[in-house]
Amino acid sequence: MSVISFEEIMFTIMSATQDTFKSYMNIDLLAGKVDKRVDTVDSDVTGIVGVAGDRVGYIIIATDRASAQIVAKEMLMEEEADEECIRDAVGELTNNIAGVFKTKYHEQYGSVALGLPLVVSGQLRMISDSPSPGEQSSINVQCKGVTIPFTTADGRVSLKVMIYM
């Protein structure tokens, strides 16, 4: 069995994200400069899917409310997107991106299992970072990985995709 490099994982996630947006919403995303760490992210909506198998980790999608509303309207074909629609759409988006990753990874490298998507809001920060004064909620991340920013050409949709394994 071939050993998958982290660079291959990163490029698979990049193409999975772009392909998912194009296939489900006919939205073209541009990838920005890859940051070789999972950095503190303060987002309105964050989708998280756990990955298990030969490599274990997480795929995280973080975005602002306006982008999440556009995603929800397009994915769910709704005129308006309330909180429940936004949660459903971001969970489904995260699950779809992870699913594309799983399919490619499974075909080339072996067994992969995905957890159920978890949708949260607030701040993600490294466990080694000290909390901000008055901070109320956070998720501590203790693994290293990458953060890939994506945006549409017109800037209407922006998100960050983080992966660590």
PADO-615046 format. One record per residue (C-alpha): chain; residue number from 0; x, z, y. Coordinates in pm, 1 decimal. Layout:
residues N
+--------+-----+----------+----------+----------+
! cadena ! num !       xx !       zz !       yy !
+--------+-----+----------+----------+----------+
!      A ! NUM !        X !        Z !        Y !
...
+--------+-----+----------+----------+----------+
END
This chain:
residues 165
+--------+-----+----------+----------+----------+
! cadena ! num !       xx !       zz !       yy !
+--------+-----+----------+----------+----------+
!      A !   0 !      0.0 !      0.0 !      0.0 !
!      A !   1 !    127.5 !    -86.9 !    348.8 !
!      A !   2 !    197.1 !    187.1 !    598.8 !
!      A !   3 !      8.6 !    136.2 !    923.7 !
!      A !   4 !    204.4 !    192.6 !   1243.5 !
!      A !   5 !     55.6 !    373.6 !   1539.8 !
!      A !   6 !     97.9 !     52.4 !   1744.1 !
!      A !   7 !   -122.9 !   -131.8 !   1493.4 !
!      A !   8 !   -383.5 !    144.3 !   1524.9 !
!      A !   9 !   -367.9 !    120.1 !   1904.2 !
!      A !  10 !   -411.9 !   -259.0 !   1908.9 !
!      A !  11 !   -694.5 !   -234.8 !   1654.6 !
!      A !  12 !   -878.5 !     12.1 !   1880.7 !
!      A !  13 !   -820.3 !   -211.4 !   2183.0 !
!      A !  14 !   -968.2 !   -515.5 !   2009.9 !
!      A !  15 !  -1249.0 !   -306.3 !   1853.4 !
!      A !  16 !  -1348.2 !   -181.3 !   2199.7 !
!      A !  17 !  -1343.7 !   -526.4 !   2357.1 !
!      A !  18 !  -1522.4 !   -686.6 !   2059.2 !
!      A !  19 !  -1793.3 !   -417.2 !   2054.4 !
!      A !  20 !  -1867.5 !   -458.1 !   2425.3 !
!      A !  21 !  -1875.8 !   -837.5 !   2392.6 !
!      A !  22 !  -2089.1 !   -842.0 !   2075.7 !
!      A !  23 !  -2344.8 !   -575.2 !   2167.2 !
!      A !  24 !  -2365.9 !   -610.6 !   2545.3 !
!      A !  25 !  -2201.8 !   -944.0 !   2634.0 !
!      A !  26 !  -1962.9 !   -749.6 !   2859.3 !
!      A !  27 !  -1598.2 !   -854.0 !   2890.1 !
!      A !  28 !  -1361.3 !   -558.8 !   2922.5 !
!      A !  29 !  -1006.7 !   -572.1 !   3052.5 !
!      A !  30 !   -756.7 !   -325.8 !   2906.3 !
!      A !  31 !   -532.6 !   -141.3 !   3148.9 !
!      A !  32 !   -191.2 !     13.4 !   3103.7 !
!      A !  33 !   -165.9 !    227.6 !   2791.0 !
!      A !  34 !    -68.5 !    589.8 !   2857.0 !
!      A !  35 !    118.8 !    724.5 !   2554.3 !
!      A !  36 !    -61.1 !   1057.3 !   2551.7 !
!      A !  37 !   -409.4 !   1201.4 !   2544.6 !
!      A !  38 !   -429.2 !   1335.1 !   2897.2 !
!      A !  39 !   -677.5 !   1560.5 !   3071.1 !
!      A !  40 !  -1000.9 !   1370.0 !   3122.8 !
!      A !  41 !  -1292.3 !   1493.0 !   3327.4 !
!      A !  42 !  -1586.8 !   1277.5 !   3228.6 !
!      A !  43 !  -1960.9 !   1278.1 !   3262.2 !
!      A !  44 !  -2006.3 !   1153.6 !   2904.4 !
!      A !  45 !  -1761.5 !   1162.9 !   2613.0 !
!      A !  46 !  -1817.1 !   1034.9 !   2260.2 !
!      A !  47 !  -1593.8 !   1165.8 !   1979.1 !
!      A !  48 !  -1565.9 !   1043.5 !   1618.3 !
!      A !  49 !  -1335.9 !   1202.7 !   1363.0 !
!      A !  50 !  -1131.0 !    980.6 !   1132.2 !
!      A !  51 !  -1016.7 !   1090.8 !    785.6 !
!      A !  52 !   -820.4 !    923.5 !    508.5 !
!      A !  53 !   -453.0 !    834.4 !    485.5 !
!      A !  54 !   -432.2 !    911.3 !    858.7 !
!      A !  55 !   -646.7 !   1179.3 !   1024.3 !
!      A !  56 !   -743.3 !   1196.7 !   1390.6 !
!      A !  57 !  -1006.8 !   1120.3 !   1652.3 !
!      A !  58 !  -1137.9 !    829.5 !   1854.5 !
!      A !  59 !  -1267.4 !    942.0 !   2194.7 !
!      A !  60 !  -1459.8 !    736.8 !   2452.4 !
!      A !  61 !  -1488.2 !    894.6 !   2800.0 !
!      A !  62 !  -1680.9 !    747.9 !   3093.3 !
!      A !  63 !  -1864.8 !    827.2 !   3414.6 !
!      A !  64 !  -2242.5 !    849.8 !   3439.8 !
!      A !  65 !  -2289.8 !    512.8 !   3615.4 !
!      A !  66 !  -2094.4 !    328.2 !   3344.5 !
!      A !  67 !  -2279.0 !    522.0 !   3073.5 !
!      A !  68 !  -2612.6 !    418.3 !   3225.5 !
!      A !  69 !  -2511.1 !     51.3 !   3219.4 !
!      A !  70 !  -2399.2 !     85.7 !   2857.1 !
!      A !  71 !  -2726.0 !    258.4 !   2765.4 !
!      A !  72 !  -2942.5 !     -3.5 !   2937.0 !
!      A !  73 !  -2753.3 !   -290.6 !   2774.5 !
!      A !  74 !  -2715.9 !   -142.8 !   2424.6 !
!      A !  75 !  -3068.1 !     -6.0 !   2399.2 !
!      A !  76 !  -3229.6 !   -285.6 !   2604.2 !
!      A !  77 !  -3398.6 !    -32.5 !   2832.1 !
!      A !  78 !  -3503.5 !    -70.4 !   3195.7 !
!      A !  79 !  -3397.0 !    286.7 !   3276.1 !
!      A !  80 !  -3163.2 !    521.4 !   3090.4 !
!      A !  81 !  -3244.1 !    892.4 !   3081.9 !
!      A !  82 !  -3011.8 !   1161.8 !   2943.0 !
!      A !  83 !  -3127.4 !   1108.8 !   2584.6 !
!      A !  84 !  -3074.4 !    731.7 !   2605.6 !
!      A !  85 !  -2726.9 !    784.0 !   2751.2 !
!      A !  86 !  -2632.6 !   1028.1 !   2472.7 !
!      A !  87 !  -2766.3 !    792.1 !   2206.9 !
!      A !  88 !  -2589.7 !    488.6 !   2353.7 !
!      A !  89 !  -2251.0 !    658.2 !   2397.4 !
!      A !  90 !  -2275.7 !    802.2 !   2045.1 !
!      A !  91 !  -2363.8 !    458.7 !   1909.3 !
!      A !  92 !  -2088.2 !    291.6 !   2112.6 !
!      A !  93 !  -1828.6 !    537.6 !   1984.4 !
!      A !  94 !  -1957.5 !    497.7 !   1630.0 !
!      A !  95 !  -1948.6 !    116.0 !   1655.0 !
!      A !  96 !  -1591.4 !    109.1 !   1786.4 !
!      A !  97 !  -1484.1 !    352.2 !   1514.7 !
!      A !  98 !  -1672.8 !    140.9 !   1258.4 !
!      A !  99 !  -1485.7 !   -176.2 !   1355.6 !
!      A ! 100 !  -1163.0 !     21.7 !   1330.0 !
!      A ! 101 !  -1266.1 !    159.4 !    988.7 !
!      A ! 102 !  -1351.8 !   -185.3 !    852.5 !
!      A ! 103 !  -1020.4 !   -337.2 !    957.1 !
!      A ! 104 !   -818.8 !    -33.4 !    850.7 !
!      A ! 105 !   -995.7 !    -14.5 !    513.8 !
!      A ! 106 !   -944.5 !   -385.8 !    442.8 !
!      A ! 107 !   -573.9 !   -371.1 !    521.1 !
!      A ! 108 !   -459.8 !    -18.9 !    445.4 !
!      A ! 109 !   -700.0 !    174.2 !    223.4 !
!      A ! 110 !   -958.6 !    448.3 !    242.0 !
!      A ! 111 !  -1098.3 !    565.7 !    576.7 !
!      A ! 112 !  -1393.7 !    797.9 !    644.0 !
!      A ! 113 !  -1565.9 !    862.2 !    977.8 !
!      A ! 114 !  -1743.8 !   1172.4 !   1098.3 !
!      A ! 115 !  -2072.4 !   1169.7 !   1285.5 !
!      A ! 116 !  -2037.4 !   1099.2 !   1657.6 !
!      A ! 117 !  -2037.8 !   1398.9 !   1890.2 !
!      A ! 118 !  -2138.7 !   1341.2 !   2254.6 !
!      A ! 119 !  -2029.2 !   1597.4 !   2516.5 !
!      A ! 120 !  -1954.0 !   1617.4 !   2888.1 !
!      A ! 121 !  -1693.4 !   1801.8 !   3088.1 !
!      A ! 122 !  -1319.2 !   1831.1 !   3075.7 !
!      A ! 123 !  -1085.4 !   1745.8 !   2788.9 !
!      A ! 124 !   -741.5 !   1894.1 !   2830.3 !
!      A ! 125 !   -433.5 !   1955.3 !   2621.1 !
!      A ! 126 !   -434.1 !   2297.9 !   2458.8 !
!      A ! 127 !    -99.9 !   2370.8 !   2624.7 !
!      A ! 128 !   -247.0 !   2313.3 !   2973.6 !
!      A ! 129 !   -361.8 !   2627.1 !   3148.8 !
!      A ! 130 !   -727.7 !   2628.1 !   3257.0 !
!      A ! 131 !   -819.2 !   2568.9 !   3619.2 !
!      A ! 132 !   -947.0 !   2867.8 !   3820.2 !
!      A ! 133 !  -1320.4 !   2902.1 !   3767.8 !
!      A ! 134 !  -1321.6 !   2647.9 !   3483.2 !
!      A ! 135 !  -1636.1 !   2680.5 !   3276.3 !
!      A ! 136 !  -1604.0 !   2445.6 !   2980.7 !
!      A ! 137 !  -1335.7 !   2241.7 !   2813.6 !
!      A ! 138 !  -1230.9 !   2093.9 !   2482.8 !
!      A ! 139 !   -872.1 !   2160.8 !   2380.7 !
!      A ! 140 !   -682.8 !   1874.5 !   2218.7 !
!      A ! 141 !   -368.6 !   1959.7 !   2025.4 !
!      A ! 142 !   -256.5 !   1618.8 !   1894.4 !
!      A ! 143 !    -59.8 !   1341.9 !   2060.6 !
!      A ! 144 !   -192.5 !    990.6 !   2099.6 !
!      A ! 145 !   -270.5 !    725.0 !   2358.3 !
!      A ! 146 !   -521.8 !    670.7 !   2635.4 !
!      A ! 147 !   -631.4 !    313.9 !   2708.1 !
!      A ! 148 !   -830.3 !    249.8 !   3026.8 !
!      A ! 149 !  -1083.6 !    -34.1 !   3025.7 !
!      A ! 150 !  -1283.8 !   -187.1 !   3307.5 !
!      A ! 151 !  -1492.6 !   -492.7 !   3378.5 !
!      A ! 152 !  -1355.9 !   -748.4 !   3626.3 !
!      A ! 153 !  -1615.7 !   -636.9 !   3883.9 !
!      A ! 154 !  -1545.7 !   -265.3 !   3823.4 !
!      A ! 155 !  -1908.6 !   -183.7 !   3734.0 !
!      A ! 156 !  -1811.2 !    -38.9 !   3395.9 !
!      A ! 157 !  -1502.7 !    171.4 !   3335.3 !
!      A ! 158 !  -1405.4 !    396.1 !   3049.6 !
!      A ! 159 !  -1108.4 !    546.3 !   2872.6 !
!      A ! 160 !  -1054.8 !    515.6 !   2500.9 !
!      A ! 161 !   -827.4 !    775.0 !   2346.6 !
!      A ! 162 !   -698.0 !    775.9 !   1995.1 !
!      A ! 163 !   -468.4 !   1011.8 !   1817.4 !
!      A ! 164 !   -370.7 !   1026.1 !   1456.4 !
+--------+-----+----------+----------+----------+
END
